[in-house]
């Protein structure tokens, strides 16, 4: 079906108007709605009332010349250029030049006018007008896209980029709402930005993967890149370049929430594709969705192209933001590592000096005066050497362990653990070394069976907490260890009667190299609680501390009986 074009004939000669009408209505290539006016004022009135696609304007009119009328129409009516074909009964070149200078598209002499000449002139005028309008529209679109892209890329903060994008695109397309939907690697995707102030986050389905988009691996391992719609399979190239008119065409029609959210109203959807480390197949990051909730909206090709171009700019901005975030994370990790190394050097140089001095003094005494020393004094000096050497060895072990826990994040290796037997054995070992000033008390309540954990990490938790309880109770006293078995977790407490910890120091005590301000000359590195906390967190547990100066300290550890990776570990062994 042909489009209908509105054409206005302004000529005071009725016979000429009739001829023009007859010629144009016989045009097999165009369909016209023809308006007529016999004077300039009537022509102006019709132009103000009706939109005209082409005007046939006679040079000689009874109330003013065609050139004067043309000037008035340009000044008073036309916001955009409407093609005007000037008609005259005389072949006056001067009139033709004046008309063309004013912007007339063509100039025809009545006495030479034929049906074919008029039809061709009007068709050419319409064609040129359409091209001009398309050029203006394209230039305006490019200007708007460039402005939008500039605003999107003025920030390197991902959240700000996405919020700016949806706001700008909404203004660009003049639609009700624009959203950015991001796919997640292992969980549902979600709407991460919306131009509406209040909106519901919807899940595409229980788990969304590349296969749901027809981008997965096909039969016999062949890569089949495309998506199935009611029009057949769309290739990956088409998918990355073409808009998707409705969400349900993406092969996600079983997603009830999404259908209720988008399926009843027209939506325009384009993919947001990121470059994939040199791979020719881009990475599908998410979707840019334009949503029209009110009234009727027929999306045009220009709308789709505009949304596509914005999605390209948005993809560039997203990649820049992600690259910046990765760089900042790497710099932060490097800074953390440098600080950690500095703390290690400072701690080692400080903590090694005192025991090393004691070792050297004891060894020197034994070498120089061994013949004058009786056996008990010799054993005492040998005991000092052994004790200080063990302390230095433990210091090195702790440094290596903290490095592993904080920077390398070791994987949990859980097995079934009999907590009662496990802690009983550790307490017996502790009793052999603590001396007479401290008494270890062991209490057990509840069901302690069915626990899975990493024995090495559990031992580190116990040793560091118990060592702190004894070390910071220099006057001796009871150290109580209580194991409480619950249905889904195991809880144990270590409580001492030592010097306690000032309230101001308690907040930072679980950080590496942090110690209480009241430790005085008691040796230590400030690593024990940091190690214990890291080991507890690897079990998905929690650790808390309560203390009063001079009243002692109580540390509470809560560990889930079944840690998340225990079943996987047990099934593979």
Residue, then its C-alpha position, 0 to 999 in steps of 0.5 A: x500500500x502506497x503512502x499518501x502525501x499531502x500536496x497544496x496547489x496555490x494558483x488563481x487559475x481554476x483550469x490550471x489547478x484542475x490539470x495539475x490535479x488530473x496529472x498527479x492523480x494518474x501517478x502510479x507511484x504515489x498517492x496524493x491528498x490534494x488541497x487547493x487555494x486560489x490566493x495567497x491568504x487562503x494558501x497561508x491559512x491552509x498551510x497553518x491548518x494542514x501539514x503539507x508535504x509539497x506545495x505547487x506555488x504560482x508566481x503570479x497571484x492576485x494578492x501578492x507575488x509567489x516570491x512574497x508568499x514564499x517568504x512569508x511561509x518561510x518566516x511564519x509557518x515552516x519549522x522545517x523545510x517544505x519543498x516548494x515547486x514554483x510555477x509560472x506562465x513565462x520562462x523567466x530565468x530571473x524569476x527562477x534564480x530568485x525562487x531558487x535562492x529563496x529555497x524553492x526546490x524546483x521551477x516549472x514553466x506552465x506552457x512546457x508542463x506535461x504529466x510526466x514532468x509534473x509527476x517526476x518533479x513532485x516525486x523528486x521533491x518528496x524524495x529529496x524532502x525525505x532525505x533531508x528530513x532523515x539527514x536532519x534526524x540522523x544528525x540530531x540523533x548523533x548529537x544526542x547520542x554523543x551528548x549521552x555518551x559523554x555524560x555516561x563516560x564522565x564517571x568511572x563509578x559503575x553505579x553512577x554510570x548505570x544510573x546516568x545511562x538509564x536517565x539519559x536514554x529515557x530522555x533520548x527515547x521519551x519512554x516511560x522507563x529504562x532499565x539495565x539488567x545484569x547477568x550474574x555468573x552463578x546466580x540470578x541476574x537482576x535489574x541494577x539500574x532503573x530510571x523509575x524511582x521505585x521498581x521491583x527487581x525481577x529474576x529472569x529464572x532460577x538460574x540464567x546462563x548463556x544456554x538460556x540465550x541460545x548461546x550454549x553448546x549444541x549437539x556433538x559439541x558444535x557451538x551453536x550461537x543464536x536464539x530461537x524466536x517465532x521467526x526462527x533461529x537468530x545468529x549471534x551476529x544478529x543478536x548482538x546487533x539487533x534489538x529484541x522487541x519482546x522479552x519472551x522471545x529470548x527463550x525465557x517464556x517460562x519465567x512468570x515474574x518476567x512475563x508479568x513485568x514485561x510481556x504485556x507492554x511493548x519493550x525494546x531490548x538490546x544486549x550489552x556486549x563487552x569485548x572478550x579479551x581478544x575473542x571475536x565472540x563478545x561477552x554478554x554482560x546484560x540488557x538495556x531495556x526501554x519500557x513503554x507502560x502508558x499509551x500505544x508505542x510502535x518502536x521505530x528502527x531509529x529507536x532501536x539503532x539509537x538504543x544499540x548505539x547507546x549500549x555500545x557506549x555503555x559497554x565501553x564505560x562499563x569496561x573502563x569502570x571495571x578495569x579501574x576497579x580491578x586496578x584499584x583492587x590490585x593496588x590496594x592488595x599491593x599496598x596491603x602486602x607492603x604494609x604487611x611485609x613492613x609489619x613483619x620486618x618490624x615485628x621480627x626484628x623486635x621480637x627476635x632481639x630479646x629471645x636471641x639475646x637470652x639464647x646467646x647469653x646462655x650459650x656463652x655462659x655454657x661455653x665459657x663456664x661449663x666446668x664451673x657450673x653444676x648439672x642443675x645450672x647447666x640444665x637451666x641454661x639449656x632450658x632457656x635456650x630451648x624455650x627461646x628457640x621454640x618461641x622464635x620457631x613459633x613466631x616464624x610459623x605464625x608469620x607464615x600462617x598469617x601470610x597464608x590466611x590473609x593473602x592466599x586464602x587457603x581452602x578448607x579441608x573438612x573431615x568428620x571430627x569428634x570434638x570431645x576427643x579432639x579438645x581433650x587431647x589438646x588440653x592434655x598436651x597443654x597441661x604438660x607445659x603450663x606449670x603449677x600456677x594455672x589450672x585448666x578446667x574442661x566442661x562439656x554439655x550438649x550434643x557434640x557429634x556430627x561436626x565437620x571441620x578442618x583439624x589443622x585450622x581447629x588446632x590453630x584456633x585452640x592453640x592461639x586462644x589458649x596460649x593468649x589465656x595463659x600468657x595474659x594471666x601472669x599471676x596464674x589462676x583458672x583457665x576454663x574451656x567449655x564445649x557446648x554442642x547444639x543441634x546445628x552448631x558447636x560453641x566453645x568458650x575460653x575464659x581466663x582470670x588475667x589482666x583483661x583488655x581495655x575497652x578502647x583496644x578491643x575493637x582492633x584486637x582481631x587485626x594482625x599485630x594489634x595488642x592491648x595497651x596494658x601488656x607491659x613487658x609480656x612478649x607477643x606479636x599480636x597475631x594470635x587473635x587474627x589467626x584464630x579469627x581467620x580460621x573461624x571465618x574459613x569455617x563460616x563461623x564467628x568469634x567474639x570477645x568480652x573483657x574487663x581490665x583486671x577481671x579476665x577475658x572470655x572468647x566465644x567461638x561459634x562453628x556450624x556443624x556442617x560447613x558448606x564444602x564438607x559434603x563435596x570434600x567427603x564425596x571426593x575422598 
